[in-house]
Amino acid sequence: MRKLTILIAATLSGALMLSSCGNFGKNADKPNREDATIILEDEKAGGSLETGDGYGFTSFELDIEVDGKDAIEAEYQVGKKLDVDYDNKLTNIKLKDSAAMDELGKLFMDILITKDTPPQEVIDKILKWYQLDSYSKFDLEVDFDDGTRLDIEEVQ
């Protein structure tokens, strides 16, 4: 009798253990039941190329003058809300919000600047993107996710 009690107890314990490890809940048949959403701290602040869909910076402000006249103005700010403006007077394009983000996103992915990119390389990449051979003023301020800042101001 004692052996039977131990056998029943072991069987019930095993069954309980196996059922608790299984995935028999009400969401068991849903294909995304085990997908977890993980948001890293860097992504909350604007993201980075290493941690998410961001560009590695929370602020990007670009002003280029050609022959002493405004040519390109771009502003990207991540805060409580995304603020994006883009004005290219050379091609008569003036965009805001998502349309501006679409255009600037292409620029950001092409130039791929980081806090370690030399300033002259940043200038060269941006000028190449806009197909500019010269400028009278180049002003760029970028605040990276890690708190560092790139500030380039050149007047020719």
N, C-alpha and C positions, 0 to 999 in steps of 0.2 A: 504494500500500500504506500509505503514511504517512497519507493522508487517511482511509482505512478505519479505521486504528487510533485516530485522533483521534475519528472519528465514533462508534466503539464505546465509547470511554472516556467521551465526553460523554453518550451515551445511558445507560450504566450509572450514571454520576454523578447524572444527573437522576432516574433510577429510584430510586436509593438515597435521594436527598434527598426525593423525594415520599413514599416509604414511611415515612421517619422522621417526617414531619410528620403522617401520617395517624393514625387512631385504630383500629388493627387489632389491639389487644391482646386478651387473654382476657376482659376486661370490656367490650369494645366494644358488646355488645348490651344491657348493663344500662342501664336508664333513668337511674340516678343516678350514672353513671360520672364525671360532671364536677361533681357537687355537692361542695362543700368545706365542712367544718365549721370555722367561724372563731369562736374564743372570745376576746373582748376581756378585758383585765385587769379592767375594771370589773365585767364579768359574773361573773368568778371570785369577786369580793368581795361579790356580792349583786346585781349588775346595776344598771341605771339606766333610767329611762324613755327616754333618748336612745340607749342602746347595747344594750338587750336587754329581757328579760322582767321585770326587776326593777322596783322602785318608786322607785329613786333614793336609798334609804337601806339601811343594814345593821342598824339597830336602831330599834325603835319601842316605847316603853313609855308606856301611857296609864292613868291612874287618875282616875276621876271619882267624887266623893261628892255625894250629894243628901241634904239635910237631915241632914248629919253622918254618914251611913251609906254604906258602899261601894256603888256602883251599877254601875260598869263598870271592868273591869281587862282590858287587852289587852297582850300582849307578843309581839314579833316580833324574833327574833335570827338573823342569818345568821352562821355561823362554819363550823367543820368540818362541822357538821350544822345543819339548820334547826330552830329551837326556837320553837314557836308555841303560845300559850295565850290563851284568850278566855273571859271570865266576865262575863255581863250579868245581874246580880241583878234588874234591873227586869223582864226577860222570862223569867227562870229558865233561861237558857242557859249551859251550861258545856261548852266544847269544847277539844280538844287536837289537835295535829298537823295532818293534812290537813283535817279538818272545821273546825278553827279558822282555817286558812289560807283556806279557801273563804269564810268569813264576813268575815275581815279584808281579803281581796283586794278584795271589793266596796267596803268603806270606803275603802281606799287609792286605788282607781280613781275613786271619786266625789270625794274631797277634793283629790287631786292636789297635795300640798304639795311645795314646793321649799325650798331654803335661803333663798330671797329672799322667800318668802311672809311677810307681816307677821303677828306673833303673834296679834293680835286677829282677823285673818281666819281663821287656823288654828282658833282657839277657836270662832268662829262656824260654820265649816264642820262641825266635829265635833259641836257641839251640834245643828245642823240635822239631821245624819245620824241622831243618836239621838233626835231630836224632844224635846229638853230645853229648857225655857224658863229654867231657873236651875240653879245648882249651889252647893254649899258649898265644894268644893275641886276644882280642875282642875290636874292635874299631867301634863305631857307632856315626854318626852325623846326626841329623834330624832337619830341619828347618820347623817349623809349620806355618800354614797360618796366625796366629795372630802375627807372628814375634818372638815368643819364640823359643829357641833352646835346644835340648837335646844332650848332648855330653857325651858319655860313653867311657872310655878307661881303660881297665883292662889287666894287664899282669900277667900271673901265672908262 
